[in-house]
Every structure is written in C-alpha cells, then in structure tokens.
Amino acid sequence: MPKSCIPTHTHTFMTLRLYFWRTNSSSSIFPQLTTLNFELDAMIDDVGLGTVANLLGMFIFFLVIAYHYVTADPKYEGN
C-alpha cells in the first residue's frame, strides 16, 4: 500500500472517564480523586449494539420485578 493511502492521524470516537476516590497510604490518609480514561477508536457494530440492548433490557426487567417485590404489601387489603 502506498504511503499516501495510510492515514497519519487517529480519530477518537468516544472517551470514557471513570472517577473514583482512592487512598494512598504512603502519602496521606485523605482520599484523592483519581481518573481513568478509556478511548474508543471505533464505533460499536451491530452485534455489540444488540448485546448492549439485550443486557439493558434484562437489567430494566429485573429492576421492575425488584420494585414490585419490594413494594408489594401482603397485609394490604383493598376495598
């Protein structure tokens, strides 16, 4: 492949930043805010999108069942 066809730059599609508190026992006892950066270079494909959609749907379904289980009151008697 000729060198003119090879891209010389990279494009970051998405950056995911995770923030969390971390204590470093050697420096101080107070927690410090730490950041982790993850850079995704490509878009998600159709299989990955389907997997994410199915996992999200199962999680929401579980939340609905958990909500009904927690809020159900067997002692309540309707009119």
Secondary structure, DSSP 8 states (H G I E B T S, - for coil): --GGGS-------EEEEEEEEE--TTT-SS-EEEEEEEEE-S---HHHHHHHHHHHHHHHHHHHHHHHHHH--TT----
